[in-house]
Amino acid sequence: MSLELLTPVGNEILLGLSLLPQQIIGKKIALHTASSGLPDLQGVRIALVGVNEHRNSFFPQAPYDVNQFRKAFYELFPGNWNIKIADLGNLPNGEKVEDTYYALREITYHLKQMNIIPIFIGGSHDLVYPQYQVFQQLGQLVNIVSVDRSFDFSQEEELISGRSYMSSIIMDKPNVLQNFTNLGYQSFYCAEEEKDLVEKLYFDRVRLGQLLSDITLAEPPMREADIIGFDMKCLSWQASADPLNGQPNGIDARTICALARYAGISDKVSTIGFYELPTTPMMDQLLAQMVWYFIEGVHYRFDEYPVYLKEGFTKYSVALSDQTLVFFKSDKSERWWMELTNESHLHTKSKSSTLLACTQKDYESATRDVLPERWYNAIKRIH
């Protein structure tokens, strides 16, 4: 079984728990230990898995010490959660990178079949690729959200890496990628060819300045995401506290925690990872808090996917100059969706309509006779 490849949590971490209060997370979660083996996964909703595969990273670095994250995370107090959490230990590197990909793909598949959300800690951003392959294997369309300072496309490299894995996803057959969204990109880290490709494929993207000015722009794409990857090079120097590899501009600590909560509250997200981690005490604490906020978000999920419009939603029809757009607002979560109809856009007999997550600002734009950009990109991807 794929989970048998995982190594247990270190004894030094377990010994450190003995002096801490009973209410902390470390004493509330199921642990993979050398003495007891893998925990019973019955009823588990979230599973932590440490990884350190960096061989295909565009910026090779020393592997992140996942145990330092564990020390910081275990010491936190849980919220008022009704979620069972397990720490399954670490995935050792395979002899070849492809061996690690295979093992991670099998672990993701196994946990997904059990309706358990894996949180991958460490390694490089290309580890999104084997997670995508799980959806290929299942024949399911997938939306990927990347919180990253760059797009991770490459026109020249054939190698799957932290810079080019998205190109491999696009080229892979069968292609089950429905949409890719980048949150927080910085133009000077993106080649013009990459920007042109993103526009040509009508993928969604939010620049760093836009994201910091209005974080709610991140909620709709995260609401629709199946896979979310955080490339922690997106952080500002102040947030990562890494004077050697930090950057002057980036996402701050509060915003990255809010993004992690958005990821958790999404009813669709089924796998998430935090990659390209610098080994610093500040990173350990920030990552622990991000994972805390993700779990908090999962606890507060609204269970609105798939959306059931027959009750609990208010319908708004907006007449534009050349067409009518239909919006729905949830009475429970106050979140918004736009409708795409079969007659005009879907070109499929299997669905009469589909919904696209949006914001209230998209609705307000439509009332001013301005087509929302997310609606426009979605229509172009369909065609």
PAVEX-650895 format. One record per residue (C-alpha): x, y, z; residue in one letter; residue number from 1. Coordinates in Angstrom, 2 decimals, always signed. Each point is the difference from the previous one (the first is absolute). Layout:
# residues N
u: X	v: Y	w: Z	nulo: A	sevo: NUM
...
This chain:
# residues 383
u: +0.00	v: +0.00	w: +0.00	nulo: M	sevo: 1
u: +1.27	v: +3.50	w: -0.86	nulo: S	sevo: 2
u: -0.28	v: +1.30	w: +3.58	nulo: L	sevo: 3
u: +2.45	v: -2.64	w: +1.19	nulo: E	sevo: 4
u: +2.76	v: +1.99	w: -1.71	nulo: L	sevo: 5
u: -0.43	v: +2.79	w: +2.55	nulo: L	sevo: 6
u: +2.47	v: +0.24	w: +2.89	nulo: T	sevo: 7
u: -1.33	v: +0.76	w: +3.50	nulo: P	sevo: 8
u: +0.16	v: +3.27	w: +1.88	nulo: V	sevo: 9
u: +3.33	v: +0.27	w: +1.85	nulo: G	sevo: 10
u: +0.17	v: -1.02	w: +3.66	nulo: N	sevo: 11
u: +1.60	v: +3.31	w: +0.92	nulo: E	sevo: 12
u: -3.21	v: +1.75	w: -1.05	nulo: I	sevo: 13
u: -2.13	v: -2.35	w: +2.07	nulo: L	sevo: 14
u: +2.19	v: +0.39	w: +3.07	nulo: L	sevo: 15
u: -0.35	v: +3.77	w: -0.20	nulo: G	sevo: 16
u: -3.78	v: -0.30	w: +0.27	nulo: L	sevo: 17
u: +0.10	v: -1.52	w: +3.49	nulo: S	sevo: 18
u: +0.63	v: +3.34	w: +1.72	nulo: L	sevo: 19
u: -2.71	v: +1.90	w: -1.88	nulo: L	sevo: 20
u: -3.69	v: +0.53	w: +0.88	nulo: P	sevo: 21
u: -2.52	v: -2.71	w: -0.85	nulo: Q	sevo: 22
u: -2.06	v: +2.36	w: -2.17	nulo: Q	sevo: 23
u: +2.64	v: +0.58	w: -2.70	nulo: I	sevo: 24
u: -0.36	v: -1.33	w: -3.55	nulo: I	sevo: 25
u: +2.88	v: -2.43	w: +0.43	nulo: G	sevo: 26
u: -1.99	v: -1.91	w: +2.62	nulo: K	sevo: 27
u: -3.24	v: +0.08	w: -1.99	nulo: K	sevo: 28
u: +1.06	v: -1.47	w: -3.34	nulo: I	sevo: 29
u: +0.72	v: -3.57	w: -1.10	nulo: A	sevo: 30
u: +3.72	v: -0.59	w: -0.51	nulo: L	sevo: 31
u: +2.08	v: -2.44	w: -2.01	nulo: H	sevo: 32
u: +2.60	v: -1.17	w: +2.50	nulo: T	sevo: 33
u: +2.70	v: -2.65	w: -0.01	nulo: A	sevo: 34
u: -1.68	v: -1.85	w: +2.87	nulo: S	sevo: 35
u: -3.63	v: +0.10	w: -1.14	nulo: S	sevo: 36
u: +0.37	v: +0.20	w: -3.78	nulo: G	sevo: 37
u: -2.44	v: +1.77	w: -2.29	nulo: L	sevo: 38
u: -3.12	v: +1.29	w: +1.74	nulo: P	sevo: 39
u: -3.51	v: -1.20	w: -0.77	nulo: D	sevo: 40
u: -1.28	v: +2.31	w: -2.75	nulo: L	sevo: 41
u: -3.67	v: -0.67	w: +0.62	nulo: Q	sevo: 42
u: -1.69	v: +3.39	w: +0.34	nulo: G	sevo: 43
u: +3.21	v: +1.97	w: -0.71	nulo: V	sevo: 44
u: -0.69	v: +3.15	w: -2.07	nulo: R	sevo: 45
u: +3.48	v: +1.52	w: -0.33	nulo: I	sevo: 46
u: +3.41	v: -1.70	w: -0.19	nulo: A	sevo: 47
u: +3.42	v: +1.64	w: +0.23	nulo: L	sevo: 48
u: +2.81	v: -1.43	w: -2.14	nulo: V	sevo: 49
u: +3.56	v: +1.31	w: +0.04	nulo: G	sevo: 50
u: +2.03	v: -0.01	w: -3.23	nulo: V	sevo: 51
u: +3.48	v: +1.25	w: -0.92	nulo: N	sevo: 52
u: +0.28	v: -0.76	w: -3.74	nulo: E	sevo: 53
u: +1.92	v: +2.98	w: -1.45	nulo: H	sevo: 54
u: +1.95	v: -1.52	w: -2.88	nulo: R	sevo: 55
u: -2.16	v: +1.61	w: -2.69	nulo: N	sevo: 56
u: -0.24	v: +3.37	w: +1.69	nulo: S	sevo: 57
u: +0.99	v: +3.01	w: -2.09	nulo: F	sevo: 58
u: +1.66	v: +1.36	w: +3.15	nulo: F	sevo: 59
u: +1.59	v: -3.05	w: +1.67	nulo: P	sevo: 60
u: +0.38	v: +0.43	w: +3.75	nulo: Q	sevo: 61
u: +0.52	v: -2.04	w: +3.13	nulo: A	sevo: 62
u: -3.12	v: -2.04	w: +0.84	nulo: P	sevo: 63
u: -2.35	v: +1.63	w: +2.45	nulo: Y	sevo: 64
u: +0.04	v: -1.59	w: +3.46	nulo: D	sevo: 65
u: -3.64	v: -1.06	w: +0.39	nulo: V	sevo: 66
u: +0.62	v: -0.86	w: +3.64	nulo: N	sevo: 67
u: +0.52	v: +3.68	w: +0.77	nulo: Q	sevo: 68
u: -3.45	v: +0.68	w: -1.46	nulo: F	sevo: 69
u: -1.40	v: -2.81	w: +2.15	nulo: R	sevo: 70
u: +1.44	v: +1.51	w: +3.16	nulo: K	sevo: 71
u: -1.65	v: +3.33	w: -0.77	nulo: A	sevo: 72
u: -3.30	v: -1.51	w: -1.19	nulo: F	sevo: 73
u: -0.41	v: -2.53	w: +2.80	nulo: Y	sevo: 74
u: +0.35	v: +2.74	w: +2.62	nulo: E	sevo: 75
u: -2.97	v: +1.97	w: -1.34	nulo: L	sevo: 76
u: -3.44	v: -0.33	w: +1.53	nulo: F	sevo: 77
u: -2.73	v: -1.26	w: -2.34	nulo: P	sevo: 78
u: -3.12	v: +1.97	w: -0.77	nulo: G	sevo: 79
u: -3.47	v: -1.29	w: +0.81	nulo: N	sevo: 80
u: +0.43	v: -2.63	w: -2.72	nulo: W	sevo: 81
u: -1.85	v: -3.24	w: -0.55	nulo: N	sevo: 82
u: +2.67	v: -1.23	w: -2.42	nulo: I	sevo: 83
u: +2.20	v: -3.05	w: +0.50	nulo: K	sevo: 84
u: +3.59	v: +0.67	w: -1.05	nulo: I	sevo: 85
u: +2.88	v: -2.42	w: -0.53	nulo: A	sevo: 86
u: +3.73	v: +0.49	w: -0.51	nulo: D	sevo: 87
u: +1.15	v: -2.82	w: -2.25	nulo: L	sevo: 88
u: +3.72	v: +0.81	w: +0.21	nulo: G	sevo: 89
u: +2.39	v: +0.60	w: -2.89	nulo: N	sevo: 90
u: +0.40	v: -1.30	w: -3.55	nulo: L	sevo: 91
u: +3.67	v: -0.87	w: -0.64	nulo: P	sevo: 92
u: +1.48	v: +0.94	w: -3.36	nulo: N	sevo: 93
u: -0.01	v: -2.74	w: -2.59	nulo: G	sevo: 94
u: +3.15	v: -1.09	w: -1.80	nulo: E	sevo: 95
u: -1.17	v: +2.17	w: -2.90	nulo: K	sevo: 96
u: -2.30	v: +3.01	w: +0.04	nulo: V	sevo: 97
u: -2.52	v: -2.03	w: -1.98	nulo: E	sevo: 98
u: -0.11	v: -2.50	w: +2.86	nulo: D	sevo: 99
u: -0.99	v: +2.77	w: +2.38	nulo: T	sevo: 100
u: -2.66	v: +1.19	w: -2.44	nulo: Y	sevo: 101
u: -1.40	v: -3.51	w: -0.22	nulo: Y	sevo: 102
u: -0.16	v: -0.42	w: +3.78	nulo: A	sevo: 103
u: -1.57	v: +3.42	w: +0.53	nulo: L	sevo: 104
u: -2.56	v: -0.71	w: -2.73	nulo: R	sevo: 105
u: -0.94	v: -3.29	w: +1.66	nulo: E	sevo: 106
u: -0.30	v: +1.64	w: +3.42	nulo: I	sevo: 107
u: -2.18	v: +2.79	w: -1.40	nulo: T	sevo: 108
u: -2.21	v: -2.52	w: -1.80	nulo: Y	sevo: 109
u: -0.38	v: -2.16	w: +3.09	nulo: H	sevo: 110
u: -0.91	v: +2.94	w: +2.27	nulo: L	sevo: 111
u: -2.35	v: +1.53	w: -2.57	nulo: K	sevo: 112
u: -1.89	v: -3.30	w: -0.22	nulo: Q	sevo: 113
u: -0.47	v: +0.20	w: +3.77	nulo: M	sevo: 114
u: -1.17	v: +3.64	w: -0.21	nulo: N	sevo: 115
u: +3.08	v: +1.12	w: +1.94	nulo: I	sevo: 116
u: +1.69	v: +3.28	w: -0.92	nulo: I	sevo: 117
u: +3.80	v: -0.38	w: -0.10	nulo: P	sevo: 118
u: +2.10	v: +3.00	w: +1.01	nulo: I	sevo: 119
u: +3.48	v: -0.39	w: -1.49	nulo: F	sevo: 120
u: +2.69	v: +1.88	w: +1.91	nulo: I	sevo: 121
u: +3.36	v: +0.68	w: -1.68	nulo: G	sevo: 122
u: +1.57	v: -0.92	w: -3.31	nulo: G	sevo: 123
u: -0.20	v: +1.98	w: -3.23	nulo: S	sevo: 124
u: -2.99	v: +1.33	w: -1.88	nulo: H	sevo: 125
u: +0.20	v: -2.60	w: -2.78	nulo: D	sevo: 126
u: -1.58	v: -2.48	w: +2.45	nulo: L	sevo: 127
u: -3.32	v: +1.41	w: -1.19	nulo: V	sevo: 128
u: +0.51	v: -2.06	w: -3.16	nulo: Y	sevo: 129
u: -0.47	v: -3.49	w: +1.51	nulo: P	sevo: 130
u: -3.06	v: +1.32	w: +1.84	nulo: Q	sevo: 131
u: -1.42	v: +1.13	w: -3.34	nulo: Y	sevo: 132
u: +0.64	v: -3.48	w: -1.37	nulo: Q	sevo: 133
u: -2.43	v: -1.41	w: +2.57	nulo: V	sevo: 134
u: -2.80	v: +1.94	w: -1.69	nulo: F	sevo: 135
u: +1.23	v: -1.27	w: -3.37	nulo: Q	sevo: 136
u: -0.22	v: -3.52	w: +1.34	nulo: Q	sevo: 137
u: -3.56	v: +0.61	w: +1.20	nulo: L	sevo: 138
u: -1.02	v: +1.85	w: -3.17	nulo: G	sevo: 139
u: -1.09	v: +3.07	w: +1.97	nulo: Q	sevo: 140
u: +0.35	v: +3.61	w: -1.12	nulo: L	sevo: 141
u: +2.20	v: +1.96	w: +2.36	nulo: V	sevo: 142
u: +0.55	v: +3.64	w: +0.96	nulo: N	sevo: 143
u: +3.44	v: +0.94	w: +1.31	nulo: I	sevo: 144
u: +0.80	v: +3.12	w: +2.02	nulo: V	sevo: 145
u: +3.60	v: +1.05	w: +0.50	nulo: S	sevo: 146
u: +0.99	v: +2.65	w: +2.54	nulo: V	sevo: 147
u: +3.31	v: +0.93	w: -1.57	nulo: D	sevo: 148
u: +2.07	v: +2.95	w: -1.13	nulo: R	sevo: 149
u: +0.36	v: -1.59	w: -3.47	nulo: S	sevo: 150
u: -2.14	v: -2.08	w: -2.38	nulo: F	sevo: 151
u: +2.24	v: -3.10	w: -0.06	nulo: D	sevo: 152
u: -0.21	v: -0.39	w: -3.77	nulo: F	sevo: 153
u: +3.06	v: -0.55	w: -2.15	nulo: S	sevo: 154
u: +0.26	v: +0.07	w: -3.74	nulo: Q	sevo: 155
u: +3.48	v: -1.53	w: -0.16	nulo: E	sevo: 156
u: +0.27	v: -2.67	w: +2.69	nulo: E	sevo: 157
u: -1.35	v: -3.49	w: -0.47	nulo: E	sevo: 158
u: +0.92	v: -0.94	w: +3.56	nulo: L	sevo: 159
u: -2.81	v: +0.09	w: +2.54	nulo: I	sevo: 160
u: +1.12	v: +2.46	w: +2.63	nulo: S	sevo: 161
u: -1.18	v: +2.73	w: +2.31	nulo: G	sevo: 162
u: +0.05	v: +2.30	w: -3.01	nulo: R	sevo: 163
u: -1.33	v: -2.22	w: -2.76	nulo: S	sevo: 164
u: -2.39	v: -2.50	w: +1.57	nulo: Y	sevo: 165
u: -3.02	v: +1.97	w: -1.25	nulo: M	sevo: 166
u: +1.17	v: -0.44	w: -3.58	nulo: S	sevo: 167
u: +0.06	v: -3.75	w: +0.58	nulo: S	sevo: 168
u: -3.52	v: +0.12	w: +1.39	nulo: I	sevo: 169
u: -1.26	v: +1.87	w: -3.05	nulo: I	sevo: 170
u: +1.71	v: -2.38	w: -2.43	nulo: M	sevo: 171
u: -0.95	v: -3.23	w: +1.77	nulo: D	sevo: 172
u: -2.65	v: -2.23	w: -1.56	nulo: K	sevo: 173
u: -2.75	v: -0.45	w: +0.92	nulo: P	sevo: 174
u: -0.24	v: +3.64	w: +0.98	nulo: N	sevo: 175
u: -2.38	v: +0.48	w: +2.94	nulo: V	sevo: 176
u: +1.08	v: +3.54	w: +0.93	nulo: L	sevo: 177
u: -3.08	v: +2.19	w: +0.05	nulo: Q	sevo: 178
u: +1.61	v: +3.16	w: +1.32	nulo: N	sevo: 179
u: +3.22	v: +1.28	w: +1.52	nulo: F	sevo: 180
u: +0.11	v: +3.10	w: +2.18	nulo: T	sevo: 181
u: +3.09	v: +1.81	w: +1.24	nulo: N	sevo: 182
u: -0.36	v: +2.19	w: +3.07	nulo: L	sevo: 183
u: +2.62	v: +2.60	w: +0.83	nulo: G	sevo: 184
u: +2.26	v: -0.08	w: -3.07	nulo: Y	sevo: 185
u: +2.63	v: +2.71	w: -0.46	nulo: Q	sevo: 186
u: +0.63	v: +1.05	w: -3.59	nulo: S	sevo: 187
u: +3.78	v: +0.17	w: +0.30	nulo: F	sevo: 188
u: +0.07	v: -3.70	w: +0.91	nulo: Y	sevo: 189
u: -2.04	v: -0.98	w: -3.07	nulo: C	sevo: 190
u: +1.32	v: -0.16	w: -3.56	nulo: A	sevo: 191
u: -2.09	v: +1.75	w: -2.65	nulo: E	sevo: 192
u: -0.45	v: -3.36	w: -1.74	nulo: E	sevo: 193
u: -1.55	v: -1.37	w: +3.20	nulo: E	sevo: 194
u: -2.38	v: +2.94	w: +0.27	nulo: K	sevo: 195
u: -1.01	v: -0.46	w: -3.64	nulo: D	sevo: 196
u: -0.67	v: -3.70	w: +0.57	nulo: L	sevo: 197
u: -2.15	v: +0.68	w: +3.07	nulo: V	sevo: 198
u: -2.05	v: +2.52	w: -1.97	nulo: E	sevo: 199
u: -0.29	v: -2.32	w: -3.00	nulo: K	sevo: 200
u: -1.35	v: -2.80	w: +2.20	nulo: L	sevo: 201
u: -2.35	v: +2.42	w: +1.82	nulo: Y	sevo: 202
u: +1.28	v: -1.03	w: +3.41	nulo: F	sevo: 203
u: -0.80	v: +2.24	w: +2.94	nulo: D	sevo: 204
u: +2.69	v: +1.97	w: +1.78	nulo: R	sevo: 205
u: +0.17	v: +2.66	w: +2.72	nulo: V	sevo: 206
u: +3.04	v: +2.23	w: +0.35	nulo: R	sevo: 207
u: +1.62	v: +0.50	w: +3.37	nulo: L	sevo: 208
u: -1.16	v: +3.61	w: +0.26	nulo: G	sevo: 209
u: -3.59	v: -0.94	w: -0.80	nulo: Q	sevo: 210
u: +0.07	v: -2.82	w: +2.54	nulo: L	sevo: 211
u: +1.38	v: +2.18	w: +2.79	nulo: L	sevo: 212
u: -2.56	v: +2.73	w: -0.77	nulo: S	sevo: 213
u: -2.96	v: -2.40	w: -0.05	nulo: D	sevo: 214
u: +0.56	v: -3.50	w: +1.36	nulo: I	sevo: 215
u: -3.61	v: -0.97	w: -0.79	nulo: T	sevo: 216
u: +1.13	v: -0.39	w: -3.64	nulo: L	sevo: 217
u: +1.61	v: -3.29	w: +1.12	nulo: A	sevo: 218
u: -3.18	v: -1.54	w: +1.39	nulo: E	sevo: 219
u: -1.88	v: -0.97	w: -3.22	nulo: P	sevo: 220
u: +2.92	v: -1.88	w: -1.65	nulo: P	sevo: 221
u: +0.78	v: -1.74	w: +3.28	nulo: M	sevo: 222
u: -3.67	v: -0.92	w: +0.36	nulo: R	sevo: 223
u: +0.25	v: -1.87	w: -3.30	nulo: E	sevo: 224
u: +3.47	v: -1.48	w: +0.57	nulo: A	sevo: 225
u: +0.69	v: -3.71	w: +0.33	nulo: D	sevo: 226
u: +3.76	v: +0.38	w: +0.50	nulo: I	sevo: 227
u: +1.70	v: +2.96	w: +1.69	nulo: I	sevo: 228
u: +3.74	v: +0.52	w: +0.18	nulo: G	sevo: 229
u: +1.73	v: +2.70	w: +2.04	nulo: F	sevo: 230
u: +3.50	v: +0.82	w: -1.26	nulo: D	sevo: 231
u: +1.39	v: +1.76	w: +3.06	nulo: M	sevo: 232
u: +2.41	v: +2.07	w: -2.07	nulo: K	sevo: 233
u: -3.08	v: +2.18	w: -0.45	nulo: C	sevo: 234
u: +0.58	v: +1.46	w: +3.47	nulo: L	sevo: 235
u: +1.53	v: +3.36	w: +0.70	nulo: S	sevo: 236
u: +3.30	v: -0.02	w: +1.86	nulo: W	sevo: 237
u: -1.74	v: +1.15	w: +3.18	nulo: Q	sevo: 238
u: -2.35	v: -2.99	w: -0.10	nulo: A	sevo: 239
u: +2.55	v: -2.71	w: -0.82	nulo: S	sevo: 240
u: +2.78	v: +1.49	w: +2.16	nulo: A	sevo: 241
u: +2.54	v: -1.44	w: -2.40	nulo: D	sevo: 242
u: +2.65	v: +2.67	w: -0.59	nulo: P	sevo: 243
u: +1.95	v: -2.18	w: -2.44	nulo: L	sevo: 244
u: -2.86	v: -0.94	w: -2.33	nulo: N	sevo: 245
u: -2.73	v: +2.47	w: +0.85	nulo: G	sevo: 246
u: -1.37	v: +2.67	w: -2.32	nulo: Q	sevo: 247
u: -1.07	v: +3.60	w: +0.65	nulo: P	sevo: 248
u: -3.52	v: -0.42	w: -1.44	nulo: N	sevo: 249
u: -2.41	v: -2.81	w: +0.65	nulo: G	sevo: 250
u: -2.95	v: -1.20	w: +2.02	nulo: I	sevo: 251
u: +0.03	v: +0.90	w: +3.68	nulo: D	sevo: 252
u: -0.63	v: -2.38	w: +2.90	nulo: A	sevo: 253
u: -3.61	v: +1.03	w: +0.70	nulo: R	sevo: 254
u: -1.00	v: -0.27	w: -3.65	nulo: T	sevo: 255
u: +1.55	v: -3.45	w: -0.47	nulo: I	sevo: 256
u: -1.90	v: -1.27	w: +3.05	nulo: C	sevo: 257
u: -3.24	v: +1.44	w: -1.39	nulo: A	sevo: 258
u: +0.69	v: -1.78	w: -3.30	nulo: L	sevo: 259
u: +0.53	v: -3.26	w: +1.87	nulo: A	sevo: 260
u: -3.40	v: +0.45	w: +1.66	nulo: R	sevo: 261
u: -1.63	v: +0.68	w: -3.38	nulo: Y	sevo: 262
u: +1.57	v: -3.24	w: -1.22	nulo: A	sevo: 263
u: -1.43	v: -1.92	w: +2.93	nulo: G	sevo: 264
u: -3.49	v: +1.42	w: -0.24	nulo: I	sevo: 265
u: -0.27	v: -1.05	w: -3.66	nulo: S	sevo: 266
u: -2.35	v: -2.97	w: -0.28	nulo: D	sevo: 267
u: +2.00	v: -1.43	w: -2.93	nulo: K	sevo: 268
u: +3.65	v: +0.09	w: +1.08	nulo: V	sevo: 269
u: +1.11	v: -3.60	w: +0.42	nulo: S	sevo: 270
u: +3.80	v: +0.36	w: +0.15	nulo: T	sevo: 271
u: +2.31	v: +2.84	w: +1.00	nulo: I	sevo: 272
u: +3.73	v: +0.52	w: +0.36	nulo: G	sevo: 273
u: +2.46	v: +2.54	w: +1.39	nulo: F	sevo: 274
u: +3.26	v: -0.07	w: -1.96	nulo: Y	sevo: 275
u: +3.38	v: +1.74	w: -0.44	nulo: E	sevo: 276
u: +0.32	v: +0.58	w: +3.75	nulo: L	sevo: 277
u: +3.04	v: +1.75	w: +1.49	nulo: P	sevo: 278
u: +1.24	v: -1.52	w: +3.24	nulo: T	sevo: 279
u: -0.42	v: +2.85	w: +2.45	nulo: T	sevo: 280
u: -1.74	v: +0.21	w: +3.41	nulo: P	sevo: 281
u: -2.34	v: +2.65	w: -1.36	nulo: M	sevo: 282
u: -1.01	v: -2.28	w: -2.88	nulo: M	sevo: 283
u: -0.71	v: -2.83	w: +2.44	nulo: D	sevo: 284
u: -2.40	v: +2.17	w: +1.97	nulo: Q	sevo: 285
u: -1.65	v: +1.59	w: -3.03	nulo: L	sevo: 286
u: -0.52	v: -3.37	w: -1.69	nulo: L	sevo: 287
u: -1.49	v: -1.43	w: +3.19	nulo: A	sevo: 288
u: -2.47	v: +2.89	w: +0.09	nulo: Q	sevo: 289
u: -0.84	v: -0.41	w: -3.70	nulo: M	sevo: 290
u: -0.83	v: -3.66	w: +0.52	nulo: V	sevo: 291
u: -2.05	v: +0.99	w: +3.07	nulo: W	sevo: 292
u: -2.01	v: +2.46	w: -2.11	nulo: Y	sevo: 293
u: -0.49	v: -2.57	w: -2.75	nulo: F	sevo: 294
u: -1.46	v: -2.47	w: +2.50	nulo: I	sevo: 295
u: -2.15	v: +2.79	w: +1.44	nulo: E	sevo: 296
u: -1.32	v: +0.63	w: -3.49	nulo: G	sevo: 297
u: -0.81	v: -3.69	w: -0.54	nulo: V	sevo: 298
u: -1.95	v: +0.02	w: +3.27	nulo: H	sevo: 299
u: -2.11	v: +2.90	w: -1.24	nulo: Y	sevo: 300
u: -0.73	v: -1.36	w: -3.47	nulo: R	sevo: 301
u: -3.53	v: +0.80	w: -1.17	nulo: F	sevo: 302
u: -0.59	v: -3.28	w: -1.88	nulo: D	sevo: 303
u: -1.25	v: +1.91	w: -3.04	nulo: E	sevo: 304
u: +1.66	v: -2.18	w: -2.62	nulo: Y	sevo: 305
u: -1.59	v: -1.14	w: -2.14	nulo: P	sevo: 306
u: -2.22	v: +3.06	w: +0.13	nulo: V	sevo: 307
u: -3.68	v: -0.78	w: +0.50	nulo: Y	sevo: 308
u: -1.87	v: +3.07	w: -1.25	nulo: L	sevo: 309
u: -3.54	v: -1.06	w: +0.83	nulo: K	sevo: 310
u: +0.23	v: +1.33	w: +3.54	nulo: E	sevo: 311
u: +2.12	v: +2.48	w: +1.93	nulo: G	sevo: 312
u: +1.02	v: +2.12	w: -3.01	nulo: F	sevo: 313
u: -1.16	v: +3.36	w: -1.34	nulo: T	sevo: 314
u: +0.00	v: +0.41	w: -3.78	nulo: K	sevo: 315
u: +0.97	v: +3.26	w: -1.72	nulo: Y	sevo: 316
u: -0.41	v: +0.55	w: -3.75	nulo: S	sevo: 317
u: +2.05	v: +2.83	w: -1.48	nulo: V	sevo: 318
u: -0.82	v: +1.30	w: -3.48	nulo: A	sevo: 319
u: +3.13	v: +1.16	w: -1.80	nulo: L	sevo: 320
u: -0.02	v: +1.72	w: -3.36	nulo: S	sevo: 321
u: +0.48	v: -3.26	w: -1.94	nulo: D	sevo: 322
u: -1.06	v: -2.78	w: +2.40	nulo: Q	sevo: 323
u: -1.38	v: -0.86	w: +3.42	nulo: T	sevo: 324
u: +2.19	v: -1.37	w: +2.79	nulo: L	sevo: 325
u: -1.49	v: -1.97	w: +2.88	nulo: V	sevo: 326
u: +1.55	v: +0.13	w: +3.47	nulo: F	sevo: 327
u: -0.78	v: -1.98	w: +3.13	nulo: F	sevo: 328
u: +0.75	v: +1.01	w: +3.59	nulo: K	sevo: 329
u: +0.04	v: -2.52	w: +2.82	nulo: S	sevo: 330
u: -2.16	v: +0.93	w: +2.98	nulo: D	sevo: 331
u: +2.27	v: -2.08	w: +2.25	nulo: K	sevo: 332
u: +3.52	v: +1.03	w: -1.05	nulo: S	sevo: 333
u: -0.83	v: +3.22	w: -1.91	nulo: E	sevo: 334
u: +2.28	v: -1.23	w: -2.80	nulo: R	sevo: 335
u: -0.76	v: +0.69	w: -3.66	nulo: W	sevo: 336
u: -0.10	v: -2.08	w: -3.19	nulo: W	sevo: 337
u: -0.54	v: +0.81	w: -3.69	nulo: M	sevo: 338
u: -1.95	v: -2.30	w: -2.28	nulo: E	sevo: 339
u: +1.27	v: -1.26	w: -3.35	nulo: L	sevo: 340
u: -2.83	v: -1.44	w: -2.07	nulo: T	sevo: 341
u: +0.05	v: -2.87	w: -2.47	nulo: N	sevo: 342
u: -1.91	v: +1.86	w: -2.69	nulo: E	sevo: 343
u: +2.63	v: +2.65	w: -0.52	nulo: S	sevo: 344
u: +3.30	v: -1.30	w: +1.29	nulo: H	sevo: 345
u: +0.40	v: -3.55	w: +1.30	nulo: L	sevo: 346
u: -0.46	v: -1.91	w: -3.28	nulo: H	sevo: 347
u: -0.77	v: -3.20	w: +1.87	nulo: T	sevo: 348
u: -3.10	v: -2.11	w: +0.40	nulo: K	sevo: 349
u: +1.04	v: -1.27	w: +3.42	nulo: S	sevo: 350
u: -0.62	v: +3.29	w: +1.81	nulo: K	sevo: 351
u: -2.59	v: +2.72	w: -0.46	nulo: S	sevo: 352
u: +2.05	v: +2.46	w: +2.05	nulo: S	sevo: 353
u: +2.99	v: +0.26	w: +2.27	nulo: T	sevo: 354
u: +1.03	v: +2.47	w: +2.67	nulo: L	sevo: 355
u: +3.15	v: +2.05	w: +0.31	nulo: L	sevo: 356
u: +1.07	v: +1.37	w: +3.38	nulo: A	sevo: 357
u: +0.25	v: +3.78	w: +0.09	nulo: C	sevo: 358
u: -0.15	v: +2.99	w: +2.34	nulo: T	sevo: 359
u: -2.62	v: +2.62	w: +0.68	nulo: Q	sevo: 360
u: +2.21	v: +2.41	w: -1.92	nulo: K	sevo: 361
u: -0.48	v: -2.15	w: -3.12	nulo: D	sevo: 362
u: -3.76	v: +0.42	w: +0.42	nulo: Y	sevo: 363
u: +0.40	v: +3.74	w: +0.50	nulo: E	sevo: 364
u: +2.16	v: +0.21	w: -3.14	nulo: S	sevo: 365
u: -2.73	v: -1.73	w: -1.99	nulo: A	sevo: 366
u: -2.57	v: +2.54	w: +1.24	nulo: T	sevo: 367
u: +2.25	v: +2.66	w: -1.59	nulo: R	sevo: 368
u: -0.03	v: -1.92	w: -3.31	nulo: D	sevo: 369
u: +3.56	v: -1.31	w: +0.49	nulo: V	sevo: 370
u: +0.65	v: -3.71	w: -0.58	nulo: L	sevo: 371
u: +1.88	v: -1.55	w: +2.95	nulo: P	sevo: 372
u: +3.48	v: -1.20	w: -1.04	nulo: E	sevo: 373
u: -0.51	v: -3.41	w: +1.66	nulo: R	sevo: 374
u: -3.16	v: -0.53	w: -2.08	nulo: W	sevo: 375
u: +1.81	v: +1.02	w: -3.20	nulo: Y	sevo: 376
u: +2.97	v: -2.32	w: +0.65	nulo: N	sevo: 377
u: -2.29	v: -2.91	w: +0.87	nulo: A	sevo: 378
u: -1.95	v: +0.41	w: -3.23	nulo: I	sevo: 379
u: +3.19	v: +0.13	w: -2.04	nulo: K	sevo: 380
u: +1.33	v: -3.15	w: +1.67	nulo: R	sevo: 381
u: -3.25	v: -1.81	w: -0.84	nulo: I	sevo: 382
u: +0.28	v: +1.00	w: -3.64	nulo: H	sevo: 383
